[in-house]
Amino acid sequence: MPVVTVSKEMVRLRLYALCLAGDMAGLFFAFLAANWFILGALWGEPGKPHGLVMFAMVAPLYALLAIQGGAYGINTLDRVRRGIFRALLALAQAALLMLLIVYLGKIAEQLSRLTFVAGLAIGAVMLALVRVAVAGLAGRLLGDVPHLTAVIMDGVTIDVGPHMDVIQADVASLRPESHDADMAARLAGAVGMAERVIVACPLERMDDWSAALKSLSARGEIVVPELLRFAPARVDEFGGQPTIIVAGGPLQFRDRLIKRLFDLIVAAAATLFLSPVLIVAALSVKLTSPGPVLFRQPRIGKDARPFFIYKFRSMRTEASDRHAATLTRRDDDRVTRVGAFLRKTSIDELPQLFNVLKGDMSIVGPRPHAAAAKAGDSLYWEVDARYWERHCIKPGMTGLAQVRGHRGSTDHHQDLIDRLQSDLEYVSDWSIWRDMRIIFATLGVLVHHKAY
């Protein structure tokens, strides 16, 4: 039987969920135990299930506060004491909120104070034990150092610890001076799911590596032994060597989880709600011109990994431009009559909901580009050295640049620079609330004069 490989990202997600489930189970049994010790009955007194009521009130408050307070994640498993402290802090905050609810609701007489204190005490012990147990499991699944680290050696050799991916730049054909899509894709493939990428290279190659690392969602660092003399000024260190952090990866694991859940909920709801539009559009394309309903085109996604974007086919099949070497122009004779309507109303973009459900795209993010796309006569990454910084998160169906009107053809370098400026602003200042605002703003620009 073939061996099924589970990504490290999926292992971390399971550990995250296991820790949360363990906390809920620990609190549940803590308040049951409090019932037994204080009241002498596992389920409390008849008609007054003290422990269960307290658990039902404390557990959701604790879960929200613990997630918001960073009580979960790979870093808390690596540093168990910090994880325990954050969990206990969230439990204390949840207890205070519950006391406020009990006071305002005038239900204090129905609950046993001693049971409440005992449940919290036992619950605190359970939360600590859960973290110790999950941390041990994390060590077996991810190695002694749960930080997912990749070390790239480009002409410089440094000492590394165990459980780290060591990549020789020449063996992996990583040439940072080649600022093209192939290099970005090779780099993403080489580092895999690493959260931290360390590069050891000569001084003269640092600028090239700095530009290359910015396309990744991971934190990128370059080993700089020369900075030892300026040790107080170093940003971080690795293996006793000071490093300069040149790429931060804008979203932490918790942020990526929240954004992914948001994408799944919105995409699933939109697919169901818009299913009549999807069906009518598909039939219109199929009945008015020969060829497939959907048009698949390779685009550059997160970490510069290529993926196939879905659209309703709007051009004649024989004239379709799979690599986007020629941008669509006004009154383009390759576009069908139905296709022109679909483009003008942005309905041709709706199949990208399936890209979102697959995980290739997000609802909101920088729009994905084809590797051959040009601004004027230059490839996009040739126009501005910051171009690859926009690929550190998933591309989106809509984005900040689109709602600001920066869309359509890129006939001039400035057209791309305007979009890039908005994309970088979005990347550096992401929040789920901003995603919501962009979605609502998109509804006002679905039909626009630059769609052709």
Long-range contacts (C-beta under 8 A, 24 or more apart in sequence): 7-193, 8-142, 8-148, 8-192, 8-193, 9-193, 11-141, 11-142, 12-74, 12-142, 12-148, 12-253, 13-257, 15-74, 15-77, 15-134, 15-137, 15-138, 15-141, 16-72, 16-73, 16-253, 16-257, 18-134, 18-137, 19-72, 19-77, 19-130, 19-131, 19-134, 20-63, 20-66, 20-67, 20-72, 22-130, 22-133, 22-134, 23-62, 23-63, 23-66, 23-87, 23-126, 23-127, 23-130, 24-59, 24-63, 26-123, 26-126, 26-127, 26-129, 26-130, 27-55, 27-58, 27-59, 27-62, 27-119, 27-123, 27-126, 27-127, 28-55, 28-59, 29-126, 30-55, 30-119, 30-120, 30-122, 30-123, 30-125, 30-126, 31-55, 31-58, 31-115, 31-119, 31-122, 31-123, 33-118, 33-119, 33-122, 34-115, 34-116, 34-118, 34-119, 34-122, 35-115, 37-118, 38-112, 38-114, 38-115, 38-118, 39-112, 39-115, 44-115, 48-110, 50-111, 50-112, 50-115, 50-116, 51-115, 51-119, 53-110, 53-111, 54-98, 54-111, 54-115, 54-116, 54-119, 55-119, 57-98, 57-101, 57-102, 58-91, 58-94, 58-95, 58-98, 58-119, 58-120, 58-123, 61-93, 61-94, 61-97, 61-98, 62-90, 62-91, 62-94, 65-90, 65-93, 65-94, 66-90, 66-91, 67-254, 69-93, 70-254, 72-254, 73-252, 73-253, 73-254, 74-138, 74-142, 74-146, 74-147, 74-148, 74-195, 74-253, 76-131, 77-131, 77-134, 77-135, 77-138, 77-146, 78-135, 78-138, 78-145, 78-146, 78-147, 80-131, 80-132, 80-135, 83-131, 83-135, 84-127, 84-128, 84-131, 87-127, 87-128, 87-131, 88-124, 88-127, 88-128, 91-120, 91-123, 91-124, 91-127, 95-120, 147-195, 147-196, 148-193, 148-194, 148-195, 148-196, 149-194, 149-195, 149-196, 149-197, 149-198, 150-190, 150-191, 150-192, 150-194, 150-196, 150-197, 150-198, 150-218, 151-197, 151-198, 151-199, 151-200, 152-190, 152-191, 152-197, 152-198, 152-199, 152-200, 152-201, 153-200, 154-199, 154-200, 154-201, 154-202, 154-205, 154-209, 155-201, 155-202, 155-205, 156-200, 156-201, 156-202, 156-223, 157-200, 158-200, 158-223, 158-239, 158-241, 159-239, 159-240, 160-239, 161-239, 165-191, 165-192, 165-194, 167-191, 169-201, 174-212, 176-205, 176-208, 176-209, 176-211, 176-212, 177-205, 177-208, 179-208, 179-211, 179-212, 179-381, 179-382, 179-385, 179-388, 180-379, 180-381, 181-300, 181-304, 181-306, 181-371, 181-381, 183-212, 184-212, 184-215, 184-300, 184-303, 184-304, 184-388, 184-391, 185-304, 185-305, 185-306, 187-212, 187-213, 187-215, 187-216, 187-304, 188-215, 188-216, 188-303, 188-304, 188-305, 189-305, 191-216, 191-218, 194-218, 195-219, 195-249, 195-253, 196-221, 197-221, 197-247, 198-222, 198-223, 198-238, 198-243, 199-223, 209-246, 210-246, 211-385, 211-388, 212-388, 213-246, 213-247, 214-246, 214-247, 214-386, 214-388, 214-389, 214-392, 215-303, 215-304, 215-388, 215-389, 215-391, 215-392, 216-247, 216-249, 216-303, 216-304, 216-391, 216-392, 217-249, 217-250, 217-251, 217-302, 217-303, 217-392, 217-393, 218-247, 218-249, 219-245, 219-247, 219-248, 219-249, 220-245, 220-246, 220-247, 221-245, 221-246, 222-246, 247-389, 247-392, 249-392, 250-392, 250-393, 250-427, 250-428, 250-430, 251-393, 251-430, 255-430, 258-432, 259-362, 259-430, 259-432, 259-435, 260-359, 262-363, 262-432, 262-435, 263-356, 263-362, 263-363, 264-356, 264-357, 266-356, 266-363, 266-439, 267-353, 267-356, 267-357, 267-363, 268-357, 270-353, 271-353, 271-354, 271-357, 274-350, 274-353, 277-347, 277-350, 278-350, 278-351, 281-312, 281-342, 281-347, 281-348, 281-350, 282-312, 284-338, 284-342, 285-312, 285-313, 285-314, 285-338, 285-339, 285-342, 288-336, 288-337, 288-338, 289-313, 289-316, 289-317, 289-336, 289-338, 289-339, 290-317, 291-316, 291-317, 292-317, 294-351, 295-320, 297-322, 297-323, 297-324, 297-370, 298-322, 298-323, 298-370, 298-371, 299-368, 299-369, 299-370, 299-395, 300-368, 300-369, 300-370, 300-371, 300-391, 300-395, 301-360, 301-361, 301-368, 301-391, 301-394, 301-395, 302-391, 302-392, 302-393, 302-394, 302-395, 303-391, 303-392, 304-388, 304-391, 306-371, 307-355, 307-360, 307-361, 307-368, 308-360, 309-352, 309-355, 309-360, 309-361, 309-368, 310-351, 310-352, 310-354, 310-355, 311-348, 311-349, 311-351, 311-352, 312-339, 312-342, 312-347, 312-348, 312-350, 312-351, 313-339, 314-338, 314-339, 314-340, 314-342, 314-343, 314-348, 315-339, 323-370, 323-371, 323-372, 324-369, 324-370, 324-372, 324-373, 325-372, 327-373, 327-374, 327-409, 327-410, 328-409, 328-452, 329-409, 329-452, 330-452, 331-452, 332-452, 335-452, 340-452, 343-451, 343-452, 344-447, 344-451, 344-452, 345-446, 345-447, 345-451, 346-446, 346-447, 346-448, 346-451, 349-397, 352-397, 353-397, 355-397, 356-397, 359-394, 360-394, 360-395, 361-394, 361-395, 361-396, 361-397, 362-393, 362-394, 362-395, 362-396, 362-397, 363-396, 363-397, 363-398, 363-435, 363-439, 364-396, 364-397, 364-398, 364-399, 364-426, 364-434, 364-435, 364-438, 364-439, 365-393, 365-394, 365-395, 365-396, 365-399, 365-426, 366-390, 366-391, 366-393, 366-395, 366-396, 366-399, 366-401, 366-423, 366-426, 366-427, 367-395, 367-396, 367-398, 367-399, 367-401, 367-402, 367-407, 367-419, 368-395, 373-410, 374-410, 375-410, 375-411, 375-412, 375-413, 375-415, 375-416, 376-410, 376-411, 376-412, 376-413, 378-413, 380-410, 380-416, 383-413, 383-416, 383-417, 384-416, 384-417, 384-420, 386-420, 386-424, 387-416, 387-420, 389-424, 389-427, 390-420, 390-423, 390-424, 390-427, 392-427, 393-427, 393-430, 398-438, 398-439, 398-442, 399-423, 399-426, 399-438, 400-425, 400-426, 400-438, 401-426, 402-442, 402-445, 403-438, 403-441, 403-442, 403-444, 403-445, 405-445, 405-448, 405-450, 407-448, 407-450, 407-451, 408-448, 408-450, 408-451, 408-452, 409-450
